[in-house]
Amino acid sequence: MSDAPESAELEVGARVRLLQAPAYLKSADAMPMLRPPDLVDTGEEGEVVGLRAGELVAVRFRRGAFLLERRHLERLLS
């Protein structure tokens, strides 16, 4: 068991890749809206723009910023 939680892997500014598309996307706006999942392709790269409560991460992709669960993301090495 490691001392650092798995959530320490992601930080604002980190580059990530979408491993698995969720059933729907939720925008990372002040008033979130549900969006169709085809706005972000599996394998698309984005940048972490915010960490939210629980396992949610705000990620900016080419078609907008969305809230995703950490399990759907893979951190890319710089």
MMTF fields as JSON, N, C-alpha, C and O atoms, coordinates in Angstrom:
{
  "mmtfVersion": "1.0.0",
  "mmtfProducer": "UNKNOWN",
  "numBonds": 311,
  "numAtoms": 312,
  "numGroups": 78,
  "numChains": 1,
  "numModels": 1,
  "chainsPerModel": [1],
  "groupsPerChain": [78],
  "chainIdList": ["A"],
  "bondAtomList": [4, 2, 8, 6, 12, 10, 16, 14, 20, 18, 24, 22, 28, 26, 32, 30, 36, 34, 40, 38, 44, 42, 48, 46, 52, 50, 56, 54, 60, 58, 64, 62, 68, 66, 72, 70, 76, 74, 80, 78, 84, 82, 88, 86, 92, 90, 96, 94, 100, 98, 104, 102, 108, 106, 112, 110, 116, 114, 120, 118, 124, 122, 128, 126, 132, 130, 136, 134, 140, 138, 144, 142, 148, 146, 152, 150, 156, 154, 160, 158, 164, 162, 168, 166, 172, 170, 176, 174, 180, 178, 184, 182, 188, 186, 192, 190, 196, 194, 200, 198, 204, 202, 208, 206, 212, 210, 216, 214, 220, 218, 224, 222, 228, 226, 232, 230, 236, 234, 240, 238, 244, 242, 248, 246, 252, 250, 256, 254, 260, 258, 264, 262, 268, 266, 272, 270, 276, 274, 280, 278, 284, 282, 288, 286, 292, 290, 296, 294, 300, 298, 304, 302, 308, 306],
  "bondOrderList": [1, 1, 1, 1, 1, 1, 1, 1, 1, 1, 1, 1, 1, 1, 1, 1, 1, 1, 1, 1, 1, 1, 1, 1, 1, 1, 1, 1, 1, 1, 1, 1, 1, 1, 1, 1, 1, 1, 1, 1, 1, 1, 1, 1, 1, 1, 1, 1, 1, 1, 1, 1, 1, 1, 1, 1, 1, 1, 1, 1, 1, 1, 1, 1, 1, 1, 1, 1, 1, 1, 1, 1, 1, 1, 1, 1, 1],
  "groupList": [{"groupName": "MET", "atomNameList": ["N", "CA", "C", "O"], "elementList": ["N", "C", "C", "O"], "formalChargeList": [0, 0, 0, 0], "bondAtomList": [1, 0, 2, 1, 3, 2], "bondOrderList": [1, 1, 2], "singleLetterCode": "M", "chemCompType": "L-PEPTIDE LINKING"}, {"groupName": "SER", "atomNameList": ["N", "CA", "C", "O"], "elementList": ["N", "C", "C", "O"], "formalChargeList": [0, 0, 0, 0], "bondAtomList": [1, 0, 2, 1, 3, 2], "bondOrderList": [1, 1, 2], "singleLetterCode": "S", "chemCompType": "L-PEPTIDE LINKING"}, {"groupName": "ASP", "atomNameList": ["N", "CA", "C", "O"], "elementList": ["N", "C", "C", "O"], "formalChargeList": [0, 0, 0, 0], "bondAtomList": [1, 0, 2, 1, 3, 2], "bondOrderList": [1, 1, 2], "singleLetterCode": "D", "chemCompType": "L-PEPTIDE LINKING"}, {"groupName": "ALA", "atomNameList": ["N", "CA", "C", "O"], "elementList": ["N", "C", "C", "O"], "formalChargeList": [0, 0, 0, 0], "bondAtomList": [1, 0, 2, 1, 3, 2], "bondOrderList": [1, 1, 2], "singleLetterCode": "A", "chemCompType": "L-PEPTIDE LINKING"}, {"groupName": "PRO", "atomNameList": ["N", "CA", "C", "O"], "elementList": ["N", "C", "C", "O"], "formalChargeList": [0, 0, 0, 0], "bondAtomList": [1, 0, 2, 1, 3, 2], "bondOrderList": [1, 1, 2], "singleLetterCode": "P", "chemCompType": "L-PEPTIDE LINKING"}, {"groupName": "GLU", "atomNameList": ["N", "CA", "C", "O"], "elementList": ["N", "C", "C", "O"], "formalChargeList": [0, 0, 0, 0], "bondAtomList": [1, 0, 2, 1, 3, 2], "bondOrderList": [1, 1, 2], "singleLetterCode": "E", "chemCompType": "L-PEPTIDE LINKING"}, {"groupName": "LEU", "atomNameList": ["N", "CA", "C", "O"], "elementList": ["N", "C", "C", "O"], "formalChargeList": [0, 0, 0, 0], "bondAtomList": [1, 0, 2, 1, 3, 2], "bondOrderList": [1, 1, 2], "singleLetterCode": "L", "chemCompType": "L-PEPTIDE LINKING"}, {"groupName": "VAL", "atomNameList": ["N", "CA", "C", "O"], "elementList": ["N", "C", "C", "O"], "formalChargeList": [0, 0, 0, 0], "bondAtomList": [1, 0, 2, 1, 3, 2], "bondOrderList": [1, 1, 2], "singleLetterCode": "V", "chemCompType": "L-PEPTIDE LINKING"}, {"groupName": "GLY", "atomNameList": ["N", "CA", "C", "O"], "elementList": ["N", "C", "C", "O"], "formalChargeList": [0, 0, 0, 0], "bondAtomList": [1, 0, 2, 1, 3, 2], "bondOrderList": [1, 1, 2], "singleLetterCode": "G", "chemCompType": "PEPTIDE LINKING"}, {"groupName": "ARG", "atomNameList": ["N", "CA", "C", "O"], "elementList": ["N", "C", "C", "O"], "formalChargeList": [0, 0, 0, 0], "bondAtomList": [1, 0, 2, 1, 3, 2], "bondOrderList": [1, 1, 2], "singleLetterCode": "R", "chemCompType": "L-PEPTIDE LINKING"}, {"groupName": "GLN", "atomNameList": ["N", "CA", "C", "O"], "elementList": ["N", "C", "C", "O"], "formalChargeList": [0, 0, 0, 0], "bondAtomList": [1, 0, 2, 1, 3, 2], "bondOrderList": [1, 1, 2], "singleLetterCode": "Q", "chemCompType": "L-PEPTIDE LINKING"}, {"groupName": "TYR", "atomNameList": ["N", "CA", "C", "O"], "elementList": ["N", "C", "C", "O"], "formalChargeList": [0, 0, 0, 0], "bondAtomList": [1, 0, 2, 1, 3, 2], "bondOrderList": [1, 1, 2], "singleLetterCode": "Y", "chemCompType": "L-PEPTIDE LINKING"}, {"groupName": "LYS", "atomNameList": ["N", "CA", "C", "O"], "elementList": ["N", "C", "C", "O"], "formalChargeList": [0, 0, 0, 0], "bondAtomList": [1, 0, 2, 1, 3, 2], "bondOrderList": [1, 1, 2], "singleLetterCode": "K", "chemCompType": "L-PEPTIDE LINKING"}, {"groupName": "THR", "atomNameList": ["N", "CA", "C", "O"], "elementList": ["N", "C", "C", "O"], "formalChargeList": [0, 0, 0, 0], "bondAtomList": [1, 0, 2, 1, 3, 2], "bondOrderList": [1, 1, 2], "singleLetterCode": "T", "chemCompType": "L-PEPTIDE LINKING"}, {"groupName": "PHE", "atomNameList": ["N", "CA", "C", "O"], "elementList": ["N", "C", "C", "O"], "formalChargeList": [0, 0, 0, 0], "bondAtomList": [1, 0, 2, 1, 3, 2], "bondOrderList": [1, 1, 2], "singleLetterCode": "F", "chemCompType": "L-PEPTIDE LINKING"}, {"groupName": "HIS", "atomNameList": ["N", "CA", "C", "O"], "elementList": ["N", "C", "C", "O"], "formalChargeList": [0, 0, 0, 0], "bondAtomList": [1, 0, 2, 1, 3, 2], "bondOrderList": [1, 1, 2], "singleLetterCode": "H", "chemCompType": "L-PEPTIDE LINKING"}],
  "groupTypeList": [0, 1, 2, 3, 4, 5, 1, 3, 5, 6, 5, 7, 8, 3, 9, 7, 9, 6, 6, 10, 3, 4, 3, 11, 6, 12, 1, 3, 2, 3, 0, 4, 0, 6, 9, 4, 4, 2, 6, 7, 2, 13, 8, 5, 5, 8, 5, 7, 7, 8, 6, 9, 3, 8, 5, 6, 7, 3, 7, 9, 14, 9, 9, 8, 3, 14, 6, 6, 5, 9, 9, 15, 6, 5, 9, 6, 6, 1],
  "groupIdList": [1, 2, 3, 4, 5, 6, 7, 8, 9, 10, 11, 12, 13, 14, 15, 16, 17, 18, 19, 20, 21, 22, 23, 24, 25, 26, 27, 28, 29, 30, 31, 32, 33, 34, 35, 36, 37, 38, 39, 40, 41, 42, 43, 44, 45, 46, 47, 48, 49, 50, 51, 52, 53, 54, 55, 56, 57, 58, 59, 60, 61, 62, 63, 64, 65, 66, 67, 68, 69, 70, 71, 72, 73, 74, 75, 76, 77, 78],
  "secStructList": [7, 7, 1, 1, 7, 4, 4, 4, 4, 7, 7, 6, 6, 7, 3, 3, 3, 3, 7, 1, 7, 7, 1, 1, 3, 3, 3, 7, 1, 1, 1, 7, 7, 3, 3, 7, 4, 4, 4, 1, 7, 6, 6, 7, 3, 3, 3, 3, 3, 3, 3, 7, 1, 6, 6, 3, 3, 3, 3, 3, 3, 6, 6, 3, 3, 3, 3, 3, 3, 4, 4, 4, 3, 3, 3, 7, 7, 7],
  "xCoordList": [0.851, 0.0, 0.895, 1.829, 0.621, 1.465, 0.926, -0.242, 1.809, 1.409, 0.563, -0.296, 0.791, 0.067, -1.203, -1.166, -2.324, -3.558, -3.468, -2.71, -4.253, -4.265, -4.617, -4.146, -5.446, -5.879, -4.728, -4.851, -3.591, -2.441, -1.815, -1.035, -2.142, -1.583, -2.042, -1.299, -3.23, -3.758, -3.676, -3.971, -3.273, -3.201, -3.591, -3.568, -3.943, -4.318, -3.14, -2.004, -3.417, -2.38, -1.867, -1.162, -2.208, -1.749, -2.431, -3.597, -1.709, -2.266, -2.836, -2.199, -4.044, -4.709, -5.298, -5.473, -5.596, -6.236, -7.512, -7.54, -8.561, -9.831, -9.73, -9.566, -9.829, -9.719, -11.033, -11.063, -12.115, -13.427, -14.448, -14.489, -15.26, -16.279, -17.413, -17.891, -17.851, -18.997, -20.294, -20.298, -21.371, -22.669, -23.152, -23.899, -22.728, -23.048, -21.937, -21.163, -21.858, -20.878, -21.604, -22.738, -20.959, -21.497, -20.527, -19.334, -21.041, -20.167, -19.6, -20.209, -18.433, -17.767, -18.095, -17.317, -19.227, -19.662, -20.178, -20.386, -20.381, -20.945, -22.32, -22.68, -23.082, -24.374, -24.229, -24.541, -23.754, -23.474, -24.699, -25.821, -24.461, -25.516, -25.06, -23.867, -25.989, -25.656, -25.492, -26.278, -24.47, -24.141, -23.993, -23.741, -24.144, -23.983, -22.53, -21.611, -22.321, -20.966, -20.072, -18.857, -20.635, -19.81, -19.043, -18.411, -19.087, -18.309, -16.821, -15.974, -16.516, -15.131, -14.915, -15.668, -13.892, -13.588, -12.707, -11.874, -12.9, -12.017, -10.598, -10.381, -9.645, -8.263, -7.895, -6.722, -8.889, -8.607, -7.855, -8.109, -6.934, -6.137, -6.695, -7.225, -6.565, -7.035, -6.163, -5.172, -6.55, -5.798, -6.709, -7.83, -6.223, -6.985, -7.051, -6.021, -8.27, -8.452, -9.039, -9.167, -9.399, -9.934, -10.155, -10.441, -10.017, -10.284, -11.523, -11.605, -12.468, -13.733, -13.856, -13.028, -14.888, -15.127, -15.281, -15.713, -14.913, -15.016, -13.995, -12.83, -14.418, -13.529, -13.713, -13.353, -14.267, -14.513, -13.35, -12.73, -13.077, -12.009, -12.58, -13.271, -12.304, -12.701, -11.561, -10.421, -11.887, -10.874, -11.314, -12.464, -10.382, -10.668, -10.179, -8.997, -11.142, -10.857, -11.092, -11.44, -10.906, -11.044, -12.471, -12.659, -13.462, -14.855, -15.467, -16.686, -14.645, -15.16, -14.582, -13.784, -15.004, -14.548, -15.676, -16.832, -15.308, -16.298, -15.831, -14.632, -16.799, -16.516, -16.499, -17.456, -15.403, -15.255, -14.757, -14.089, -15.083, -14.552, -13.108, -12.75, -12.283, -10.853, -10.626, -9.647, -11.526, -11.337, -11.423, -10.976, -11.989, -12.083, -10.847, -10.748, -9.893, -8.744, -7.423, -7.283, -6.461, -5.098, -4.174, -4.249, -3.32, -2.368, -1.273, -0.753, -0.927, 0.154, 1.423, 1.392, 2.523, 3.806, 4.272, 4.108, 4.845, 5.286, 6.546, 7.048],
  "yCoordList": [-1.178, 0.0, 1.237, 1.322, 2.188, 3.38, 4.461, 4.444, 5.409, 6.502, 7.536, 8.169, 7.716, 8.732, 8.125, 7.023, 8.826, 8.315, 8.367, 9.156, 7.517, 7.476, 8.832, 9.175, 9.617, 10.916, 11.899, 12.904, 11.626, 12.521, 12.496, 13.387, 11.494, 11.382, 12.521, 12.942, 13.014, 14.07, 15.415, 15.54, 16.404, 17.769, 18.707, 18.324, 19.915, 20.908, 21.11, 21.283, 21.087, 21.247, 19.935, 19.935, 18.808, 17.504, 17.155, 17.488, 16.489, 15.997, 14.603, 13.768, 14.361, 13.075, 12.589, 13.356, 11.3, 10.671, 10.003, 9.399, 10.113, 9.459, 7.98, 7.625, 7.116, 5.668, 5.056, 4.17, 5.541, 4.964, 6.091, 6.868, 6.174, 7.223, 6.874, 5.739, 7.843, 7.597, 7.57, 7.898, 7.186, 7.115, 8.498, 8.623, 9.529, 10.914, 11.786, 11.353, 13.008, 13.969, 15.04, 15.397, 15.543, 16.656, 17.818, 17.683, 18.964, 20.114, 20.591, 20.395, 21.217, 21.701, 23.173, 23.884, 23.626, 25.016, 25.239, 24.292, 26.509, 26.844, 26.192, 25.777, 26.105, 25.416, 24.232, 24.36, 23.073, 21.933, 21.454, 21.49, 21.008, 20.463, 19.108, 18.898, 18.194, 16.913, 17.096, 17.79, 16.469, 16.582, 15.182, 14.236, 15.027, 13.695, 13.225, 14.042, 11.915, 11.387, 11.481, 11.331, 11.724, 11.746, 13.055, 13.239, 13.963, 15.201, 14.967, 15.767, 13.872, 13.515, 12.069, 11.182, 11.834, 10.489, 9.741, 10.34, 8.428, 7.6, 7.759, 7.684, 7.977, 8.188, 9.655, 9.984, 10.54, 11.977, 12.498, 12.081, 13.409, 13.989, 15.341, 16.094, 15.633, 16.898, 17.331, 16.681, 18.449, 19.008, 19.163, 19.658, 18.738, 18.882, 20.374, 21.038, 20.887, 22.298, 22.473, 23.598, 21.361, 21.463, 20.099, 19.124, 20.047, 18.836, 19.086, 20.099, 18.203, 18.37, 17.331, 16.426, 17.461, 16.53, 15.109, 14.874, 14.185, 12.78, 12.43, 12.814, 11.722, 11.255, 12.029, 11.529, 13.238, 14.012, 14.935, 15.54, 15.023, 15.868, 16.677, 16.125, 17.969, 18.819, 18.785, 19.121, 18.371, 18.24, 19.035, 18.94, 19.83, 20.579, 19.777, 19.462, 19.458, 18.791, 19.807, 20.956, 19.397, 20.342, 20.878, 21.962, 20.146, 20.59, 21.095, 21.236, 21.369, 21.922, 21.242, 20.31, 21.729, 21.18, 20.35, 20.77, 19.161, 18.228, 17.623, 17.51, 17.234, 16.544, 15.05, 14.491, 14.41, 12.975, 12.312, 12.945, 11.033, 10.268, 9.908, 9.672, 9.868, 9.562, 8.223, 8.06, 7.257, 5.929, 5.939, 4.989, 6.996, 7.117, 7.752, 7.863, 8.177, 8.938, 8.238, 7.475, 8.522, 8.025, 9.243, 10.018, 9.403, 10.523, 10.234, 9.12, 11.251, 11.133, 11.703, 12.706, 11.071, 11.573, 12.692, 12.615, 13.719, 14.867, 14.583, 15.451],
  "zCoordList": [0.0, 0.0, 0.0, 0.796, -0.876, -0.939, -0.012, 0.375, 0.341, 1.221, 0.499, 1.113, -0.796, -1.563, -2.142, -2.69, -2.028, -2.618, -4.139, -4.703, -4.79, -6.252, -6.838, -7.922, -6.134, -6.631, -6.754, -7.453, -6.075, -6.151, -7.54, -7.876, -8.351, -9.688, -10.59, -11.476, -10.384, -11.241, -10.536, -9.348, -11.298, -10.778, -11.906, -13.076, -11.562, -12.566, -13.51, -13.069, -14.798, -15.809, -16.376, -17.386, -15.741, -16.221, -17.54, -17.748, -18.42, -19.681, -19.43, -18.789, -19.942, -19.749, -21.071, -22.017, -21.105, -22.268, -21.785, -20.712, -22.578, -22.248, -22.599, -23.766, -21.588, -21.791, -22.243, -23.097, -21.658, -21.921, -21.88, -20.926, -22.906, -22.946, -21.987, -21.983, -21.17, -20.287, -21.096, -22.282, -20.464, -21.137, -21.568, -22.538, -20.85, -21.188, -20.64, -19.786, -21.126, -20.62, -19.826, -20.144, -18.809, -18.036, -18.21, -17.939, -18.665, -18.884, -17.548, -16.497, -17.605, -16.393, -16.148, -15.511, -16.643, -16.461, -15.047, -14.289, -14.705, -13.389, -13.216, -12.114, -14.302, -14.312, -15.275, -16.459, -14.775, -15.655, -16.42, -15.915, -17.644, -18.498, -19.017, -19.236, -19.214, -19.808, -21.311, -21.957, -21.848, -23.268, -23.846, -23.1, -25.166, -25.765, -25.661, -25.701, -25.527, -25.325, -26.554, -26.431, -27.738, -28.948, -29.147, -30.187, -28.178, -28.278, -27.997, -28.394, -27.314, -27.001, -27.414, -27.01, -28.214, -28.698, -27.701, -27.021, -27.623, -26.815, -27.359, -28.568, -26.475, -26.88, -27.051, -27.228, -26.998, -27.146, -25.921, -24.791, -26.172, -25.096, -24.675, -25.492, -23.382, -22.838, -21.678, -21.348, -21.06, -19.942, -18.736, -18.853, -17.579, -16.335, -15.99, -15.871, -15.832, -15.485, -14.095, -13.611, -13.446, -12.092, -11.477, -12.171, -10.16, -9.4, -8.568, -7.873, -8.622, -7.911, -6.819, -6.711, -6.013, -4.9, -5.425, -6.553, -4.569, -4.953, -6.009, -5.908, -6.996, -8.063, -9.364, -10.43, -9.299, -10.521, -10.858, -9.984, -12.16, -12.678, -13.835, -14.692, -13.87, -14.999, -16.008, -15.688, -17.24, -18.288, -19.509, -19.94, -20.073, -21.293, -22.492, -22.624, -23.367, -24.634, -25.755, -25.483, -26.997, -28.11, -28.268, -28.82, -27.798, -27.937, -26.637, -26.548, -25.627, -24.387, -23.162, -23.262, -21.998, -20.72, -20.108, -20.073, -19.629, -19.109, -17.795, -17.539, -16.961, -15.699, -15.963, -16.499, -15.583, -15.804, -14.534, -13.716, -14.367, -13.251, -13.563, -14.717, -12.519, -12.693, -13.38, -14.107, -13.157, -13.746, -15.261, -15.904, -15.854, -17.311, -17.925, -19.147, -17.077, -17.563, -17.286, -16.33, -18.153, -17.99, -18.074, -19.027, -17.094, -17.125, -18.137, -18.206, -18.924, -19.897, -19.303, -18.589, -19.594, -19.125, -20.039, -21.257, -19.464, -20.254, -21.006, -21.72]
}
